[in-house]
Amino acid sequence: MDSSQKNDIEYRVRQLEDKESIRELAVHYGTCVDRRDGEGLRLILTDDIRFYFKNGGLDLNGADETIDFFVNQLSEVSKRSLHTQHGHTVDLDARDHDRATGVQFGHSEGVAQDPELGVRLAAVRYDDVYRRVDKQWRISERCVSFFYQVLASNYLEDVASNTPVRGATSLPADL
């Protein structure tokens, strides 16, 4: 094996390792949110993260604000949650080896603190920007789009409606 082949193999292995590290962020994110684990979130978010909903309603800036939302504010309304990740594509930036983008799909379930409010179900798409900080990949931007966000008790009716994103204002799907 000549040096160019060796370098090519090393480069390709490094790319695979980077993509796998980034994909693991998605699982760590879901686990940390479900456990309300602020320390764990701090390890996977950049200090200047932006976390927002595409259709509005939430726009968090910085790790402190984002962690406070998931650890404290979410706990006030949600007894427990489950985030399940599905397909995840990662595109490494050819010009900046410490930057990547990705698209990931998932579902979440949330049980309200108030039993009268029931269980919420959501199908989501995350459009992400990742940045390597201190040799570790982290999420630096996460845009959440909803296909639906509904009460489990109204699932069939709400998902089939023209406004399957339920909240203070019902909205169309934004995927």
C-alpha positions in Angstrom: 0.0 0.0 0.0 1.5 3.3 -1.0 1.3 6.5 1.1 -1.6 8.0 -0.9 -3.7 4.9 -0.4 -2.9 4.9 3.3 -3.7 8.6 3.6 -7.0 8.0 1.7 -7.9 5.2 4.1 -7.1 7.2 7.1 -9.2 10.1 5.8 -12.1 7.9 5.1 -11.9 6.2 8.5 -11.8 9.7 10.2 -14.9 10.7 8.2 -16.7 7.5 9.4 -15.7 8.2 13.0 -16.8 11.8 12.8 -20.2 10.8 11.3 -20.7 8.1 14.0 -19.8 10.6 16.8 -22.3 13.1 15.4 -25.1 10.4 15.1 -24.5 9.5 18.7 -25.2 13.1 19.7 -28.8 12.5 18.6 -29.2 9.6 21.0 -27.5 11.5 23.8 -29.7 14.5 23.2 -32.9 12.4 23.6 -31.6 10.6 26.7 -30.5 13.9 28.3 -33.8 15.6 27.6 -35.8 12.6 28.9 -33.7 12.4 32.1 -33.7 16.2 32.5 -29.9 15.9 32.6 -28.4 19.4 32.4 -24.8 18.2 32.9 -25.2 15.8 30.0 -26.8 18.4 27.8 -23.9 20.8 28.5 -21.5 18.1 27.1 -23.3 17.9 23.8 -24.3 21.5 23.1 -22.1 24.4 22.1 -22.1 27.4 24.4 -23.7 29.5 21.7 -26.3 26.9 20.5 -29.5 28.1 18.9 -32.5 25.8 19.4 -35.8 26.8 17.8 -39.0 25.7 16.2 -39.3 26.4 12.5 -43.0 27.5 12.9 -42.2 29.8 15.8 -43.1 29.5 19.5 -39.7 28.7 20.8 -36.3 30.3 20.1 -33.6 29.6 22.6 -30.1 31.1 22.4 -27.1 29.8 24.3 -26.5 26.6 26.4 -27.7 28.1 29.7 -31.1 29.1 28.2 -31.5 25.8 26.4 -30.5 23.7 29.4 -32.9 25.7 31.6 -35.7 25.0 29.2 -35.1 21.3 29.1 -34.3 20.7 32.8 -36.6 23.2 34.6 -39.3 24.6 32.3 -40.1 21.3 30.6 -40.3 19.5 34.0 -43.0 22.0 35.1 -45.4 20.8 32.4 -44.1 17.3 31.6 -43.9 14.4 34.0 -41.8 12.3 31.7 -40.9 12.0 28.0 -39.5 9.6 25.5 -37.5 10.8 22.4 -37.0 8.2 19.8 -34.5 8.8 16.9 -34.9 7.4 13.4 -32.9 8.1 10.3 -30.0 10.5 10.5 -27.9 11.9 7.6 -24.7 13.7 8.3 -22.8 15.9 5.8 -19.3 16.8 6.8 -18.1 20.3 5.6 -15.3 19.7 3.1 -13.9 23.2 3.7 -14.2 23.2 7.5 -13.3 19.9 9.1 -14.8 21.1 12.4 -18.3 21.7 11.0 -21.1 19.5 9.7 -24.8 19.6 9.0 -27.4 16.9 9.4 -31.1 16.0 9.2 -32.6 13.6 11.7 -36.2 12.3 12.1 -37.8 11.2 15.3 -40.9 10.9 17.5 -41.5 12.0 21.0 -44.1 11.3 23.7 -44.7 13.5 26.7 -46.9 12.8 29.7 -48.2 16.0 31.3 -47.8 16.7 35.0 -51.5 17.5 35.0 -53.3 14.2 34.2 -56.2 16.1 32.6 -53.8 17.3 29.9 -53.0 13.8 28.8 -50.2 12.6 26.6 -48.8 14.5 23.6 -47.3 12.8 20.5 -45.1 14.4 18.0 -43.3 13.5 14.8 -40.3 15.8 14.2 -37.5 16.6 11.9 -34.3 18.2 13.2 -32.1 20.3 10.8 -28.8 20.6 12.7 -25.5 22.3 12.5 -22.6 20.5 14.4 -19.3 21.9 15.5 -16.2 20.2 16.9 -15.2 21.9 20.1 -12.2 20.7 22.1 -12.0 17.6 19.9 -15.7 16.7 20.6 -18.6 17.1 18.2 -21.5 19.2 19.6 -24.9 20.5 18.4 -24.6 24.2 17.6 -27.9 24.7 16.0 -31.1 22.7 16.0 -34.2 23.7 14.0 -37.2 21.6 14.9 -40.0 21.1 12.4 -43.2 19.3 13.3 -45.2 16.9 11.1 -47.6 16.7 13.9 -47.8 17.5 17.6 -51.1 16.3 19.0 -52.9 14.8 22.1 -52.8 11.0 22.0 -56.5 11.0 22.7 -57.2 13.0 19.5 -54.5 11.4 17.3 -56.6 10.2 14.4 -58.6 13.3 14.1 -55.8 15.8 14.6 -53.2 14.1 12.3 -55.7 14.0 9.5 -56.6 17.7 9.9 -55.1 20.6 8.1 -53.5 21.9 11.4 -51.8 18.9 13.0 -49.4 21.0 15.1 -51.5 21.7 18.2 -50.6 24.3 20.8 -51.7 27.8 21.8 -52.4 28.2 18.0 -53.0 25.2 15.8 -50.7 25.3 12.8 -50.2 23.3 9.6 -47.4 20.7 9.4 -44.1 22.5 8.6 -42.0 19.7 7.2 
